[in-house]
Amino acid sequence: MTGDLLAGIGETLGCGQRVLSSRDAINSLDEHNVDKSGYQWYIDMRNIQQIQTAGFGMGIERFILWLLKQNDIRDCTLLLRDHGNVVFP
């Protein structure tokens, strides 16, 4: 079960409930033609213990982009991103 709020360039709010069993995870990956090798840790985790989990997230920069009617998300960063250098806020 998932729900997303799309605004501006894409998903701004997202929430989802994870699959419970390894069989459900494998079926979902197969249905979407996704290579299972990158998800083996997740499948293994579901084999060890079936725990129902869910998550929620907000793309703050995407929200700011939409709110301020900007065209480029790089104009809406909250923290400086300088690849190759460590930058502390």
PDB file of N, CA, C and O in Angstrom:
ATOM      1  N   MET A   1       0.847  -1.161   0.000  1.00  0.00           N
ATOM      2  CA  MET A   1       0.000   0.000   0.000  1.00  0.00           C
ATOM      3  C   MET A   1       0.897   1.231   0.000  1.00  0.00           C
ATOM      4  O   MET A   1       1.794   1.344   0.836  1.00  0.00           O
ATOM      5  N   THR A   2       0.666   2.141  -0.919  1.00  0.00           N
ATOM      6  CA  THR A   2       1.479   3.347  -0.997  1.00  0.00           C
ATOM      7  C   THR A   2       0.606   4.543  -1.309  1.00  0.00           C
ATOM      8  O   THR A   2      -0.535   4.408  -1.752  1.00  0.00           O
ATOM      9  N   GLY A   3       1.156   5.694  -1.074  1.00  0.00           N
ATOM     10  CA  GLY A   3       0.483   6.924  -1.441  1.00  0.00           C
ATOM     11  C   GLY A   3       1.518   7.999  -1.696  1.00  0.00           C
ATOM     12  O   GLY A   3       2.457   8.150  -0.915  1.00  0.00           O
ATOM     13  N   ASP A   4       1.366   8.739  -2.760  1.00  0.00           N
ATOM     14  CA  ASP A   4       2.307   9.794  -3.114  1.00  0.00           C
ATOM     15  C   ASP A   4       1.548  11.066  -3.460  1.00  0.00           C
ATOM     16  O   ASP A   4       0.469  11.017  -4.050  1.00  0.00           O
ATOM     17  N   LEU A   5       2.121  12.198  -3.088  1.00  0.00           N
ATOM     18  CA  LEU A   5       1.611  13.496  -3.514  1.00  0.00           C
ATOM     19  C   LEU A   5       2.584  14.019  -4.553  1.00  0.00           C
ATOM     20  O   LEU A   5       3.753  14.264  -4.253  1.00  0.00           O
ATOM     21  N   LEU A   6       2.105  14.187  -5.764  1.00  0.00           N
ATOM     22  CA  LEU A   6       2.935  14.685  -6.849  1.00  0.00           C
ATOM     23  C   LEU A   6       2.674  16.175  -7.003  1.00  0.00           C
ATOM     24  O   LEU A   6       1.532  16.604  -7.167  1.00  0.00           O
ATOM     25  N   ALA A   7       3.746  16.959  -6.948  1.00  0.00           N
ATOM     26  CA  ALA A   7       3.633  18.404  -7.121  1.00  0.00           C
ATOM     27  C   ALA A   7       4.908  18.893  -7.786  1.00  0.00           C
ATOM     28  O   ALA A   7       6.007  18.492  -7.403  1.00  0.00           O
ATOM     29  N   GLY A   8       4.764  19.744  -8.768  1.00  0.00           N
ATOM     30  CA  GLY A   8       5.950  20.257  -9.448  1.00  0.00           C
ATOM     31  C   GLY A   8       6.611  19.185 -10.286  1.00  0.00           C
ATOM     32  O   GLY A   8       5.999  18.649 -11.209  1.00  0.00           O
ATOM     33  N   ILE A   9       7.875  18.863  -9.967  1.00  0.00           N
ATOM     34  CA  ILE A   9       8.641  17.933 -10.806  1.00  0.00           C
ATOM     35  C   ILE A   9       8.452  16.477 -10.428  1.00  0.00           C
ATOM     36  O   ILE A   9       9.021  15.605 -11.084  1.00  0.00           O
ATOM     37  N   GLY A  10       7.678  16.180  -9.399  1.00  0.00           N
ATOM     38  CA  GLY A  10       7.483  14.781  -9.055  1.00  0.00           C
ATOM     39  C   GLY A  10       7.002  14.585  -7.638  1.00  0.00           C
ATOM     40  O   GLY A  10       6.327  15.436  -7.057  1.00  0.00           O
ATOM     41  N   GLU A  11       7.371  13.434  -7.099  1.00  0.00           N
ATOM     42  CA  GLU A  11       6.902  13.051  -5.766  1.00  0.00           C
ATOM     43  C   GLU A  11       7.419  14.023  -4.710  1.00  0.00           C
ATOM     44  O   GLU A  11       8.628  14.178  -4.535  1.00  0.00           O
ATOM     45  N   THR A  12       6.504  14.668  -4.017  1.00  0.00           N
ATOM     46  CA  THR A  12       6.863  15.596  -2.950  1.00  0.00           C
ATOM     47  C   THR A  12       6.661  14.939  -1.594  1.00  0.00           C
ATOM     48  O   THR A  12       7.489  15.103  -0.697  1.00  0.00           O
ATOM     49  N   LEU A  13       5.582  14.205  -1.433  1.00  0.00           N
ATOM     50  CA  LEU A  13       5.325  13.413  -0.230  1.00  0.00           C
ATOM     51  C   LEU A  13       5.159  11.971  -0.659  1.00  0.00           C
ATOM     52  O   LEU A  13       4.518  11.687  -1.671  1.00  0.00           O
ATOM     53  N   GLY A  14       5.728  11.075   0.097  1.00  0.00           N
ATOM     54  CA  GLY A  14       5.582   9.668  -0.222  1.00  0.00           C
ATOM     55  C   GLY A  14       5.456   8.840   1.034  1.00  0.00           C
ATOM     56  O   GLY A  14       6.113   9.113   2.039  1.00  0.00           O
ATOM     57  N   CYS A  15       4.612   7.831   0.976  1.00  0.00           N
ATOM     58  CA  CYS A  15       4.504   6.900   2.091  1.00  0.00           C
ATOM     59  C   CYS A  15       4.234   5.524   1.521  1.00  0.00           C
ATOM     60  O   CYS A  15       3.665   5.381   0.438  1.00  0.00           O
ATOM     61  N   GLY A  16       4.644   4.531   2.255  1.00  0.00           N
ATOM     62  CA  GLY A  16       4.432   3.184   1.773  1.00  0.00           C
ATOM     63  C   GLY A  16       4.587   2.151   2.859  1.00  0.00           C
ATOM     64  O   GLY A  16       5.340   2.328   3.817  1.00  0.00           O
ATOM     65  N   GLN A  17       3.857   1.068   2.687  1.00  0.00           N
ATOM     66  CA  GLN A  17       3.959  -0.075   3.580  1.00  0.00           C
ATOM     67  C   GLN A  17       4.771  -1.141   2.866  1.00  0.00           C
ATOM     68  O   GLN A  17       4.466  -1.491   1.726  1.00  0.00           O
ATOM     69  N   ARG A  18       5.801  -1.660   3.521  1.00  0.00           N
ATOM     70  CA  ARG A  18       6.682  -2.651   2.909  1.00  0.00           C
ATOM     71  C   ARG A  18       5.984  -4.007   2.831  1.00  0.00           C
ATOM     72  O   ARG A  18       5.038  -4.281   3.570  1.00  0.00           O
ATOM     73  N   VAL A  19       6.464  -4.832   1.936  1.00  0.00           N
ATOM     74  CA  VAL A  19       5.925  -6.189   1.847  1.00  0.00           C
ATOM     75  C   VAL A  19       6.298  -6.958   3.097  1.00  0.00           C
ATOM     76  O   VAL A  19       7.308  -6.669   3.739  1.00  0.00           O
ATOM     77  N   LEU A  20       5.476  -7.940   3.441  1.00  0.00           N
ATOM     78  CA  LEU A  20       5.682  -8.684   4.680  1.00  0.00           C
ATOM     79  C   LEU A  20       6.584  -9.896   4.491  1.00  0.00           C
ATOM     80  O   LEU A  20       7.412 -10.186   5.354  1.00  0.00           O
ATOM     81  N   SER A  21       6.440 -10.603   3.385  1.00  0.00           N
ATOM     82  CA  SER A  21       7.171 -11.856   3.203  1.00  0.00           C
ATOM     83  C   SER A  21       8.175 -11.766   2.061  1.00  0.00           C
ATOM     84  O   SER A  21       8.078 -10.899   1.193  1.00  0.00           O
ATOM     85  N   SER A  22       9.141 -12.681   2.082  1.00  0.00           N
ATOM     86  CA  SER A  22      10.121 -12.732   0.995  1.00  0.00           C
ATOM     87  C   SER A  22       9.438 -13.110  -0.316  1.00  0.00           C
ATOM     88  O   SER A  22       9.840 -12.642  -1.381  1.00  0.00           O
ATOM     89  N   ARG A  23       8.419 -13.943  -0.247  1.00  0.00           N
ATOM     90  CA  ARG A  23       7.693 -14.343  -1.462  1.00  0.00           C
ATOM     91  C   ARG A  23       7.029 -13.121  -2.086  1.00  0.00           C
ATOM     92  O   ARG A  23       7.060 -12.967  -3.307  1.00  0.00           O
ATOM     93  N   ASP A  24       6.423 -12.240  -1.267  1.00  0.00           N
ATOM     94  CA  ASP A  24       5.802 -11.014  -1.786  1.00  0.00           C
ATOM     95  C   ASP A  24       6.845 -10.110  -2.431  1.00  0.00           C
ATOM     96  O   ASP A  24       6.591  -9.510  -3.476  1.00  0.00           O
ATOM     97  N   ALA A  25       8.021 -10.010  -1.807  1.00  0.00           N
ATOM     98  CA  ALA A  25       9.093  -9.174  -2.357  1.00  0.00           C
ATOM     99  C   ALA A  25       9.548  -9.709  -3.714  1.00  0.00           C
ATOM    100  O   ALA A  25       9.707  -8.943  -4.665  1.00  0.00           O
ATOM    101  N   ILE A  26       9.755 -11.016  -3.804  1.00  0.00           N
ATOM    102  CA  ILE A  26      10.192 -11.637  -5.060  1.00  0.00           C
ATOM    103  C   ILE A  26       9.128 -11.453  -6.145  1.00  0.00           C
ATOM    104  O   ILE A  26       9.452 -11.127  -7.287  1.00  0.00           O
ATOM    105  N   ASN A  27       7.868 -11.659  -5.788  1.00  0.00           N
ATOM    106  CA  ASN A  27       6.784 -11.484  -6.758  1.00  0.00           C
ATOM    107  C   ASN A  27       6.732 -10.048  -7.276  1.00  0.00           C
ATOM    108  O   ASN A  27       6.535  -9.821  -8.470  1.00  0.00           O
ATOM    109  N   SER A  28       6.909  -9.087  -6.380  1.00  0.00           N
ATOM    110  CA  SER A  28       6.869  -7.682  -6.780  1.00  0.00           C
ATOM    111  C   SER A  28       8.040  -7.338  -7.695  1.00  0.00           C
ATOM    112  O   SER A  28       7.862  -6.642  -8.695  1.00  0.00           O
ATOM    113  N   LEU A  29       9.230  -7.820  -7.363  1.00  0.00           N
ATOM    114  CA  LEU A  29      10.406  -7.574  -8.204  1.00  0.00           C
ATOM    115  C   LEU A  29      10.223  -8.203  -9.583  1.00  0.00           C
ATOM    116  O   LEU A  29      10.555  -7.595 -10.600  1.00  0.00           O
ATOM    117  N   ASP A  30       9.695  -9.421  -9.607  1.00  0.00           N
ATOM    118  CA  ASP A  30       9.438 -10.090 -10.893  1.00  0.00           C
ATOM    119  C   ASP A  30       8.400  -9.338 -11.714  1.00  0.00           C
ATOM    120  O   ASP A  30       8.545  -9.192 -12.928  1.00  0.00           O
ATOM    121  N   GLU A  31       7.354  -8.863 -11.048  1.00  0.00           N
ATOM    122  CA  GLU A  31       6.286  -8.143 -11.740  1.00  0.00           C
ATOM    123  C   GLU A  31       6.796  -6.872 -12.411  1.00  0.00           C
ATOM    124  O   GLU A  31       6.299  -6.475 -13.464  1.00  0.00           O
ATOM    125  N   HIS A  32       7.796  -6.235 -11.790  1.00  0.00           N
ATOM    126  CA  HIS A  32       8.345  -4.989 -12.325  1.00  0.00           C
ATOM    127  C   HIS A  32       9.650  -5.200 -13.098  1.00  0.00           C
ATOM    128  O   HIS A  32      10.329  -4.235 -13.449  1.00  0.00           O
ATOM    129  N   ASN A  33      10.001  -6.470 -13.362  1.00  0.00           N
ATOM    130  CA  ASN A  33      11.212  -6.824 -14.110  1.00  0.00           C
ATOM    131  C   ASN A  33      12.467  -6.203 -13.503  1.00  0.00           C
ATOM    132  O   ASN A  33      13.299  -5.644 -14.217  1.00  0.00           O
ATOM    133  N   VAL A  34      12.596  -6.305 -12.184  1.00  0.00           N
ATOM    134  CA  VAL A  34      13.749  -5.763 -11.468  1.00  0.00           C
ATOM    135  C   VAL A  34      14.673  -6.912 -11.094  1.00  0.00           C
ATOM    136  O   VAL A  34      14.217  -7.947 -10.610  1.00  0.00           O
ATOM    137  N   ASP A  35      15.978  -6.731 -11.319  1.00  0.00           N
ATOM    138  CA  ASP A  35      16.980  -7.725 -10.969  1.00  0.00           C
ATOM    139  C   ASP A  35      16.999  -7.919  -9.453  1.00  0.00           C
ATOM    140  O   ASP A  35      17.161  -6.957  -8.703  1.00  0.00           O
ATOM    141  N   LYS A  36      16.835  -9.150  -9.012  1.00  0.00           N
ATOM    142  CA  LYS A  36      16.752  -9.444  -7.575  1.00  0.00           C
ATOM    143  C   LYS A  36      18.100  -9.375  -6.856  1.00  0.00           C
ATOM    144  O   LYS A  36      18.133  -9.294  -5.628  1.00  0.00           O
ATOM    145  N   SER A  37      19.194  -9.405  -7.585  1.00  0.00           N
ATOM    146  CA  SER A  37      20.502  -9.475  -6.923  1.00  0.00           C
ATOM    147  C   SER A  37      20.758  -8.267  -6.017  1.00  0.00           C
ATOM    148  O   SER A  37      21.395  -8.416  -4.975  1.00  0.00           O
ATOM    149  N   GLY A  38      20.289  -7.106  -6.380  1.00  0.00           N
ATOM    150  CA  GLY A  38      20.479  -5.922  -5.551  1.00  0.00           C
ATOM    151  C   GLY A  38      19.572  -5.880  -4.332  1.00  0.00           C
ATOM    152  O   GLY A  38      19.759  -5.050  -3.442  1.00  0.00           O
ATOM    153  N   TYR A  39      18.600  -6.764  -4.292  1.00  0.00           N
ATOM    154  CA  TYR A  39      17.640  -6.796  -3.192  1.00  0.00           C
ATOM    155  C   TYR A  39      17.742  -8.069  -2.361  1.00  0.00           C
ATOM    156  O   TYR A  39      16.872  -8.349  -1.536  1.00  0.00           O
ATOM    157  N   GLN A  40      18.805  -8.840  -2.579  1.00  0.00           N
ATOM    158  CA  GLN A  40      18.930 -10.109  -1.858  1.00  0.00           C
ATOM    159  C   GLN A  40      18.959  -9.903  -0.350  1.00  0.00           C
ATOM    160  O   GLN A  40      18.409 -10.716   0.394  1.00  0.00           O
ATOM    161  N   TRP A  41      19.595  -8.825   0.113  1.00  0.00           N
ATOM    162  CA  TRP A  41      19.629  -8.541   1.553  1.00  0.00           C
ATOM    163  C   TRP A  41      18.220  -8.345   2.099  1.00  0.00           C
ATOM    164  O   TRP A  41      17.927  -8.759   3.221  1.00  0.00           O
ATOM    165  N   TYR A  42      17.341  -7.714   1.310  1.00  0.00           N
ATOM    166  CA  TYR A  42      15.967  -7.461   1.742  1.00  0.00           C
ATOM    167  C   TYR A  42      15.179  -8.768   1.772  1.00  0.00           C
ATOM    168  O   TYR A  42      14.417  -9.017   2.706  1.00  0.00           O
ATOM    169  N   ILE A  43      15.364  -9.594   0.756  1.00  0.00           N
ATOM    170  CA  ILE A  43      14.699 -10.900   0.705  1.00  0.00           C
ATOM    171  C   ILE A  43      15.144 -11.750   1.876  1.00  0.00           C
ATOM    172  O   ILE A  43      14.322 -12.388   2.534  1.00  0.00           O
ATOM    173  N   ASP A  44      16.465 -11.763   2.145  1.00  0.00           N
ATOM    174  CA  ASP A  44      16.988 -12.519   3.282  1.00  0.00           C
ATOM    175  C   ASP A  44      16.409 -12.018   4.598  1.00  0.00           C
ATOM    176  O   ASP A  44      16.057 -12.812   5.471  1.00  0.00           O
ATOM    177  N   MET A  45      16.313 -10.702   4.737  1.00  0.00           N
ATOM    178  CA  MET A  45      15.767 -10.115   5.961  1.00  0.00           C
ATOM    179  C   MET A  45      14.320 -10.572   6.169  1.00  0.00           C
ATOM    180  O   MET A  45      13.921 -10.869   7.295  1.00  0.00           O
ATOM    181  N   ARG A  46      13.544 -10.628   5.103  1.00  0.00           N
ATOM    182  CA  ARG A  46      12.147 -11.066   5.208  1.00  0.00           C
ATOM    183  C   ARG A  46      12.048 -12.563   5.486  1.00  0.00           C
ATOM    184  O   ARG A  46      11.050 -13.010   6.050  1.00  0.00           O
ATOM    185  N   ASN A  47      13.056 -13.349   5.105  1.00  0.00           N
ATOM    186  CA  ASN A  47      13.085 -14.775   5.436  1.00  0.00           C
ATOM    187  C   ASN A  47      13.378 -14.978   6.920  1.00  0.00           C
ATOM    188  O   ASN A  47      12.840 -15.895   7.541  1.00  0.00           O
ATOM    189  N   ILE A  48      14.224 -14.129   7.485  1.00  0.00           N
ATOM    190  CA  ILE A  48      14.594 -14.259   8.894  1.00  0.00           C
ATOM    191  C   ILE A  48      13.448 -13.852   9.810  1.00  0.00           C
ATOM    192  O   ILE A  48      13.112 -14.567  10.755  1.00  0.00           O
ATOM    193  N   GLN A  49      12.852 -12.700   9.525  1.00  0.00           N
ATOM    194  CA  GLN A  49      11.776 -12.182  10.376  1.00  0.00           C
ATOM    195  C   GLN A  49      10.788 -11.380   9.547  1.00  0.00           C
ATOM    196  O   GLN A  49      11.174 -10.460   8.827  1.00  0.00           O
ATOM    197  N   GLN A  50       9.530 -11.725   9.650  1.00  0.00           N
ATOM    198  CA  GLN A  50       8.495 -10.964   8.950  1.00  0.00           C
ATOM    199  C   GLN A  50       7.960  -9.895   9.895  1.00  0.00           C
ATOM    200  O   GLN A  50       7.218 -10.195  10.830  1.00  0.00           O
ATOM    201  N   ILE A  51       8.341  -8.654   9.642  1.00  0.00           N
ATOM    202  CA  ILE A  51       7.891  -7.528  10.444  1.00  0.00           C
ATOM    203  C   ILE A  51       7.235  -6.526   9.505  1.00  0.00           C
ATOM    204  O   ILE A  51       7.829  -6.122   8.505  1.00  0.00           O
ATOM    205  N   GLN A  52       6.020  -6.129   9.826  1.00  0.00           N
ATOM    206  CA  GLN A  52       5.322  -5.151   8.988  1.00  0.00           C
ATOM    207  C   GLN A  52       5.866  -3.757   9.288  1.00  0.00           C
ATOM    208  O   GLN A  52       5.811  -3.302  10.430  1.00  0.00           O
ATOM    209  N   THR A  53       6.383  -3.085   8.279  1.00  0.00           N
ATOM    210  CA  THR A  53       6.942  -1.750   8.448  1.00  0.00           C
ATOM    211  C   THR A  53       6.358  -0.815   7.403  1.00  0.00           C
ATOM    212  O   THR A  53       5.834  -1.247   6.376  1.00  0.00           O
ATOM    213  N   ALA A  54       6.462   0.470   7.689  1.00  0.00           N
ATOM    214  CA  ALA A  54       5.992   1.489   6.756  1.00  0.00           C
ATOM    215  C   ALA A  54       6.898   2.705   6.919  1.00  0.00           C
ATOM    216  O   ALA A  54       7.620   2.828   7.909  1.00  0.00           O
ATOM    217  N   GLY A  55       6.852   3.593   5.943  1.00  0.00           N
ATOM    218  CA  GLY A  55       7.690   4.789   6.007  1.00  0.00           C
ATOM    219  C   GLY A  55       7.003   5.982   5.367  1.00  0.00           C
ATOM    220  O   GLY A  55       6.019   5.845   4.640  1.00  0.00           O
ATOM    221  N   PHE A  56       7.550   7.155   5.658  1.00  0.00           N
ATOM    222  CA  PHE A  56       7.012   8.409   5.150  1.00  0.00           C
ATOM    223  C   PHE A  56       8.185   9.332   4.876  1.00  0.00           C
ATOM    224  O   PHE A  56       9.160   9.340   5.628  1.00  0.00           O
ATOM    225  N   GLY A  57       8.099  10.097   3.823  1.00  0.00           N
ATOM    226  CA  GLY A  57       9.162  11.043   3.530  1.00  0.00           C
ATOM    227  C   GLY A  57       8.648  12.239   2.760  1.00  0.00           C
ATOM    228  O   GLY A  57       7.662  12.158   2.027  1.00  0.00           O
ATOM    229  N   MET A  58       9.341  13.355   2.945  1.00  0.00           N
ATOM    230  CA  MET A  58       8.978  14.572   2.218  1.00  0.00           C
ATOM    231  C   MET A  58      10.214  15.110   1.521  1.00  0.00           C
ATOM    232  O   MET A  58      11.269  15.258   2.137  1.00  0.00           O
ATOM    233  N   GLY A  59      10.084  15.399   0.247  1.00  0.00           N
ATOM    234  CA  GLY A  59      11.162  16.021  -0.512  1.00  0.00           C
ATOM    235  C   GLY A  59      11.094  17.530  -0.302  1.00  0.00           C
ATOM    236  O   GLY A  59      10.393  18.234  -1.029  1.00  0.00           O
ATOM    237  N   ILE A  60      11.821  18.017   0.686  1.00  0.00           N
ATOM    238  CA  ILE A  60      11.753  19.433   1.052  1.00  0.00           C
ATOM    239  C   ILE A  60      12.125  20.326  -0.129  1.00  0.00           C
ATOM    240  O   ILE A  60      11.442  21.313  -0.401  1.00  0.00           O
ATOM    241  N   GLU A  61      13.199  19.984  -0.827  1.00  0.00           N
ATOM    242  CA  GLU A  61      13.627  20.820  -1.952  1.00  0.00           C
ATOM    243  C   GLU A  61      12.604  20.806  -3.079  1.00  0.00           C
ATOM    244  O   GLU A  61      12.387  21.831  -3.725  1.00  0.00           O
ATOM    245  N   ARG A  62      11.976  19.666  -3.325  1.00  0.00           N
ATOM    246  CA  ARG A  62      10.920  19.604  -4.342  1.00  0.00           C
ATOM    247  C   ARG A  62       9.717  20.447  -3.917  1.00  0.00           C
ATOM    248  O   ARG A  62       9.097  21.113  -4.745  1.00  0.00           O
ATOM    249  N   PHE A  63       9.392  20.414  -2.622  1.00  0.00           N
ATOM    250  CA  PHE A  63       8.283  21.223  -2.119  1.00  0.00           C
ATOM    251  C   PHE A  63       8.582  22.711  -2.289  1.00  0.00           C
ATOM    252  O   PHE A  63       7.718  23.476  -2.718  1.00  0.00           O
ATOM    253  N   ILE A  64       9.806  23.119  -1.952  1.00  0.00           N
ATOM    254  CA  ILE A  64      10.208  24.525  -2.105  1.00  0.00           C
ATOM    255  C   ILE A  64      10.170  24.928  -3.581  1.00  0.00           C
ATOM    256  O   ILE A  64       9.714  26.021  -3.916  1.00  0.00           O
ATOM    257  N   LEU A  65      10.648  24.052  -4.457  1.00  0.00           N
ATOM    258  CA  LEU A  65      10.610  24.314  -5.898  1.00  0.00           C
ATOM    259  C   LEU A  65       9.183  24.595  -6.357  1.00  0.00           C
ATOM    260  O   LEU A  65       8.927  25.561  -7.076  1.00  0.00           O
ATOM    261  N   TRP A  66       8.252  23.730  -5.926  1.00  0.00           N
ATOM    262  CA  TRP A  66       6.849  23.881  -6.307  1.00  0.00           C
ATOM    263  C   TRP A  66       6.246  25.133  -5.675  1.00  0.00           C
ATOM    264  O   TRP A  66       5.553  25.898  -6.346  1.00  0.00           O
ATOM    265  N   LEU A  67       6.508  25.341  -4.393  1.00  0.00           N
ATOM    266  CA  LEU A  67       5.936  26.468  -3.650  1.00  0.00           C
ATOM    267  C   LEU A  67       6.370  27.814  -4.236  1.00  0.00           C
ATOM    268  O   LEU A  67       5.561  28.733  -4.367  1.00  0.00           O
ATOM    269  N   LEU A  68       7.655  27.917  -4.586  1.00  0.00           N
ATOM    270  CA  LEU A  68       8.197  29.174  -5.108  1.00  0.00           C
ATOM    271  C   LEU A  68       8.121  29.278  -6.630  1.00  0.00           C
ATOM    272  O   LEU A  68       8.595  30.247  -7.221  1.00  0.00           O
ATOM    273  N   LYS A  69       7.515  28.264  -7.256  1.00  0.00           N
ATOM    274  CA  LYS A  69       7.349  28.246  -8.714  1.00  0.00           C
ATOM    275  C   LYS A  69       8.685  28.413  -9.443  1.00  0.00           C
ATOM    276  O   LYS A  69       8.800  29.189 -10.392  1.00  0.00           O
ATOM    277  N   GLN A  70       9.680  27.673  -8.980  1.00  0.00           N
ATOM    278  CA  GLN A  70      10.994  27.684  -9.612  1.00  0.00           C
ATOM    279  C   GLN A  70      11.053  26.620 -10.700  1.00  0.00           C
ATOM    280  O   GLN A  70      10.220  25.714 -10.738  1.00  0.00           O
ATOM    281  N   ASN A  71      12.038  26.732 -11.582  1.00  0.00           N
ATOM    282  CA  ASN A  71      12.191  25.772 -12.670  1.00  0.00           C
ATOM    283  C   ASN A  71      13.336  24.799 -12.471  1.00  0.00           C
ATOM    284  O   ASN A  71      13.389  23.770 -13.144  1.00  0.00           O
ATOM    285  N   ASP A  72      14.248  25.098 -11.568  1.00  0.00           N
ATOM    286  CA  ASP A  72      15.438  24.280 -11.394  1.00  0.00           C
ATOM    287  C   ASP A  72      15.640  23.979  -9.907  1.00  0.00           C
ATOM    288  O   ASP A  72      15.795  24.891  -9.094  1.00  0.00           O
ATOM    289  N   ILE A  73      15.636  22.703  -9.569  1.00  0.00           N
ATOM    290  CA  ILE A  73      15.756  22.308  -8.162  1.00  0.00           C
ATOM    291  C   ILE A  73      17.099  22.736  -7.567  1.00  0.00           C
ATOM    292  O   ILE A  73      17.223  22.883  -6.351  1.00  0.00           O
ATOM    293  N   ARG A  74      18.095  22.933  -8.415  1.00  0.00           N
ATOM    294  CA  ARG A  74      19.402  23.376  -7.910  1.00  0.00           C
ATOM    295  C   ARG A  74      19.344  24.777  -7.324  1.00  0.00           C
ATOM    296  O   ARG A  74      20.252  25.183  -6.599  1.00  0.00           O
ATOM    297  N   ASP A  75      18.282  25.524  -7.631  1.00  0.00           N
ATOM    298  CA  ASP A  75      18.088  26.851  -7.040  1.00  0.00           C
ATOM    299  C   ASP A  75      17.393  26.780  -5.686  1.00  0.00           C
ATOM    300  O   ASP A  75      17.188  27.809  -5.043  1.00  0.00           O
ATOM    301  N   CYS A  76      17.029  25.577  -5.245  1.00  0.00           N
ATOM    302  CA  CYS A  76      16.230  25.415  -4.028  1.00  0.00           C
ATOM    303  C   CYS A  76      16.931  24.577  -2.966  1.00  0.00           C
ATOM    304  O   CYS A  76      16.272  24.068  -2.060  1.00  0.00           O
ATOM    305  N   THR A  77      18.231  24.423  -3.052  1.00  0.00           N
ATOM    306  CA  THR A  77      18.942  23.594  -2.080  1.00  0.00           C
ATOM    307  C   THR A  77      19.023  24.297  -0.733  1.00  0.00           C
ATOM    308  O   THR A  77      19.226  25.509  -0.655  1.00  0.00           O
ATOM    309  N   LEU A  78      18.863  23.516   0.318  1.00  0.00           N
ATOM    310  CA  LEU A  78      18.946  24.046   1.675  1.00  0.00           C
ATOM    311  C   LEU A  78      20.380  24.013   2.194  1.00  0.00           C
ATOM    312  O   LEU A  78      20.781  24.848   3.004  1.00  0.00           O
ATOM    313  N   LEU A  79      21.141  23.038   1.715  1.00  0.00           N
ATOM    314  CA  LEU A  79      22.537  22.887   2.117  1.00  0.00           C
ATOM    315  C   LEU A  79      23.405  22.886   0.867  1.00  0.00           C
ATOM    316  O   LEU A  79      23.039  22.298  -0.151  1.00  0.00           O
ATOM    317  N   LEU A  80      24.530  23.530   0.946  1.00  0.00           N
ATOM    318  CA  LEU A  80      25.468  23.577  -0.164  1.00  0.00           C
ATOM    319  C   LEU A  80      25.933  22.167  -0.501  1.00  0.00           C
ATOM    320  O   LEU A  80      26.282  21.389   0.388  1.00  0.00           O
ATOM    321  N   ARG A  81      25.936  21.846  -1.780  1.00  0.00           N
ATOM    322  CA  ARG A  81      26.455  20.559  -2.245  1.00  0.00           C
ATOM    323  C   ARG A  81      27.657  20.833  -3.116  1.00  0.00           C
ATOM    324  O   ARG A  81      27.538  21.403  -4.200  1.00  0.00           O
ATOM    325  N   ASP A  82      28.800  20.428  -2.642  1.00  0.00           N
ATOM    326  CA  ASP A  82      30.049  20.622  -3.370  1.00  0.00           C
ATOM    327  C   ASP A  82      30.714  19.265  -3.474  1.00  0.00           C
ATOM    328  O   ASP A  82      31.427  18.845  -2.561  1.00  0.00           O
ATOM    329  N   HIS A  83      30.487  18.580  -4.577  1.00  0.00           N
ATOM    330  CA  HIS A  83      30.995  17.213  -4.754  1.00  0.00           C
ATOM    331  C   HIS A  83      32.502  17.175  -4.608  1.00  0.00           C
ATOM    332  O   HIS A  83      33.222  17.988  -5.189  1.00  0.00           O
ATOM    333  N   GLY A  84      32.963  16.220  -3.827  1.00  0.00           N
ATOM    334  CA  GLY A  84      34.388  16.053  -3.605  1.00  0.00           C
ATOM    335  C   GLY A  84      34.898  16.774  -2.372  1.00  0.00           C
ATOM    336  O   GLY A  84      36.031  16.547  -1.947  1.00  0.00           O
ATOM    337  N   ASN A  85      34.078  17.640  -1.793  1.00  0.00           N
ATOM    338  CA  ASN A  85      34.462  18.367  -0.585  1.00  0.00           C
ATOM    339  C   ASN A  85      33.450  18.116   0.514  1.00  0.00           C
ATOM    340  O   ASN A  85      32.253  17.995   0.252  1.00  0.00           O
ATOM    341  N   VAL A  86      33.933  18.038   1.744  1.00  0.00           N
ATOM    342  CA  VAL A  86      33.058  17.887   2.886  1.00  0.00           C
ATOM    343  C   VAL A  86      32.580  19.274   3.314  1.00  0.00           C
ATOM    344  O   VAL A  86      33.383  20.159   3.611  1.00  0.00           O
ATOM    345  N   VAL A  87      31.262  19.445   3.340  1.00  0.00           N
ATOM    346  CA  VAL A  87      30.677  20.744   3.691  1.00  0.00           C
ATOM    347  C   VAL A  87      29.760  20.539   4.881  1.00  0.00           C
ATOM    348  O   VAL A  87      28.852  19.709   4.837  1.00  0.00           O
ATOM    349  N   PHE A  88      29.994  21.294   5.945  1.00  0.00           N
ATOM    350  CA  PHE A  88      29.145  21.222   7.132  1.00  0.00           C
ATOM    351  C   PHE A  88      28.246  22.450   7.195  1.00  0.00           C
ATOM    352  O   PHE A  88      28.697  23.564   6.927  1.00  0.00           O
ATOM    353  N   PRO A  89      26.974  22.254   7.548  1.00  0.00           N
ATOM    354  CA  PRO A  89      26.062  23.413   7.635  1.00  0.00           C
ATOM    355  C   PRO A  89      26.422  24.334   8.789  1.00  0.00           C
ATOM    356  O   PRO A  89      25.758  25.349   8.999  1.00  0.00           O
TER     357      PRO A  89
END
